[in-house]
C-alpha cells in the first residue's frame, strides 16, 4: 500500500473507502457494503498542462491566483 509516483505523469495512491449502506437493485432491500481499499490517481502538473494545451507556467499562474482568491 505504497504510493507510486511516475514523474511527469502522476501519482497513484490507495485510499480506504468507508463502510456504507446501498440498495439491492432487484429487491430494493438495504445492503451493507464493507470498507475496502480503492486506487486513486492524481495527475501531475505537466500532464494537466499537456491535456489542456497550455504551458506549465500558465498553469502555475492560474493556481497562484486561485490560492490568493481563497
N, C-alpha and C positions, 0 to 999 in steps of 0.2 A: 504494500500500500504506500509506495513512494510516489512522489511527483516526478514526471518525466518532462524535461524541457528540450525542445528542438529549436535551437536558435534560428531566428528569422521566420519561424512558423508558428509556434505557440507552446502552451503548457497543458499537459494532461494531468488531472488530479482525480482523486477518489473522494467523494463526499458520501456521508451517511444519510440516507433518506429515513424519515421518521415513520413510525407505525401510523396507519390511518385507516379510516373506515371507507369502504367502497360499496357498490351495489352490484349484485349479480344481474347482468342484463336480461337474462331469461326470466328469472323469477322476481326480481326486484328486491330480494332479501338482502339485508346488510351483511357484508363480509369484511373481516379484518385482514388488511394487507400488512404483512410483517415488515419490520425495518430491514434495509439492505443497502449495500454499497452500490453507488452508481458512478460511472465515469463522467467527468466534466471537462470540456475543452475551453481554454481561454486563448484567443488568437493574439499574436504579437502585434506590436505597432506597425512593423514592416508589412505583415500580411494584410492588416486592415487598410493600410495606405495603398497597397497594390490593388486590392479589390475595389477601393473607392476611386482609384485612378488619380491620386494626388501624391504630392511629395511628402515625405515624412515630416519635414519642417512645418508644413501647413497643418498636419495632424497635431503636432505638438503645440502649435499656436492655438488651435481650437480647444485643446484640453486645458491649456493655461487660462483661457478666457472663461471656460466653464467653472474652473476652480475659484476664480475671483468673483463670479456671479453668485456662487453658493454661499 
